[in-house]
């Protein structure tokens, strides 16, 4: 989410031909966190829906379904927001025009960064390849122990396994 604003800054400097920013442009970071978080939420929720809507389908099919549903809805909302900021380009006040251009570019760049980077991360997490080596196995063992033991000891092992690096592996194997 944060990568969209510096990307937009580079594009803004090229398009506007200036390296100066007004103080109002710094609120872009806060607005883009909100816009980006919304896009992330929609993609994450749609990805989880794809598991229920397309059971036993390959990840590529689920990803296509996620892009189709979440991509279209977030595209509409993001580009509407960008268009509202870009409408400031019609202003006769230069700082307002620059603010509108910068914010519009921030919206577009944030959308592009999230759409390009976040869905592949969902697949990586789904495959447990992002985890510390052995961590995915620790979590699986802990979940199995909770199912078998059902007690406070198993819940403590699960808490240890999900709170950091896999230090409970030896205890779970016992």
N, C-alpha and C positions, 0 to 999 in steps of 0.2 A: 504494500500500500504506500509506504513512504517513498519508494523509488519513482513513483509517478511525478512527484513535485520537482525533483532535480532534473528529470527528463524534460518536463515541461519548461523549466527554466532555461535549459540549453536551447530548446526550440524557440522559446520567446526571445532570447537574445539574438538569435539568427534572424527571426522574422521582423522583430521590432528594430533591430540594428542598434540596440542600446544595452549596456551592462548595468544600468541603474534600475533599482527597484524602489518603489515607495513603501512606506511602512504598512500600508493597507495590504500589500501583497503577502505579508507574512501570516495573515490569517488563513491563507491558502492551506497551510499545513493542517490546521484544525478542521477545516471544511473537508479536505481530502481524506482525512482519517475517517470521518463520518461516511463519506461517499464510498470509500474503499471498503470499509467494514460492512456496509450494506451489500456490496457486490460479493464479498467473501461469504457472508451469511447465506445469501441466495444460492451461491454455488455449492457450499457445503451441505445445505439442506436438500438441494436438488440431487446431489450425489448420493446422499443417504436414501432419498426416495427411489433412486435408480436401483438400489439393491433390493428394494421391496417390489418395485414395478417390473423389473427384469431379472427375476431370480435365475441363477445358473447361466447367465449370459456372460460372454467374455468382457473383460474390462474395456476393450476398445468400443464395444457396442454400448456399454454404460456411459462411457465418456462422450460418445456421439449424442446419446440421449440427453445427457447433462448439458452439453453445449447448446443443443437445440432448444431446450426449455429455459435454462438459466441464462444462456447467452443472449437470447432474444429479449427476454424481459429486462435484464440489466442494461442491455444496449439501449433500449427505448428510454429507460429512466435516466441513464447517464447522459445520453446525447440530448435529451430534453433539458437537463440541468446545464449542460455545456452551451446549448443554444440560448438559454436565458442569460448566461454571463456574456456570451458573444454579442448579444443584442446591445451591449454597452459600446460596441464599436461605432454605433451611430451617434454617440455623444460628441458634442463639440469640445468637451473638456479632455485634454490629453491624458491626465492621470486616470480618469474614469475609463477611457478607451484602453489604456494599458492594463488596468486592473481587469477589465472584462476579457481582454485577449489572454492574459496570463491565467485567469481562473478557468476559462474555456479550455485552454490547452491542458491545464492540470486535470480537469475532468476526463478529457479524452486520453491523456497519457496514463492516468491511474487505471482507467478501464482496460486499456491495452496491456499494461503490465500485469494486472490481476488475471485477465483472461489468458494470457500466455503462460504465466508462471504457476498459478494456483491449481488448476485442474491436474496437471502432471504431478504436483505434490500430493494430491489426493490419492492418485494411483500408487505413488511410492509408499505412502503411509498404509494404504490398503495391503500392499505386499510386505509390509514390515521391513523394508530394506533401508529405511531411514534411521532405524533404531541402532543403538550401540550394539556391536556384535554380541549376540547372546541374549540381549534384552527381550526381544520378541519371544524367545523360548522361555525366559523367566516368567513373563506375563502369562504365557500359556500354561506353564506348570503351576503357577499360583492360582489361576482360575480353576484348574483341575483339582487342586488341593482344597479350594473353597467348596467345590462341588462334593468332594469325598468326605472331608472332615466336617465342614459346616460350622466350625467353631471359631472362637476368638483367635486361636493360633493361626489358622489359615487366613483369616482376614488381615492379621498383622503381617504375614508373609506377603500378601497381595499388596498391602500398603507400602511395604519396603520395596517390592519389585517395581512398582509404578512411580516411586518418588525419586528415582535417580538411577545411577548405573547399577548393573546387576550384581548386588552384593549378597542377595539371598539365594543364589543358585545352589550352593551347597546344602542349605537348610531345606530347600524344596525337594532336592533329590533324595533326601533321607526318608 
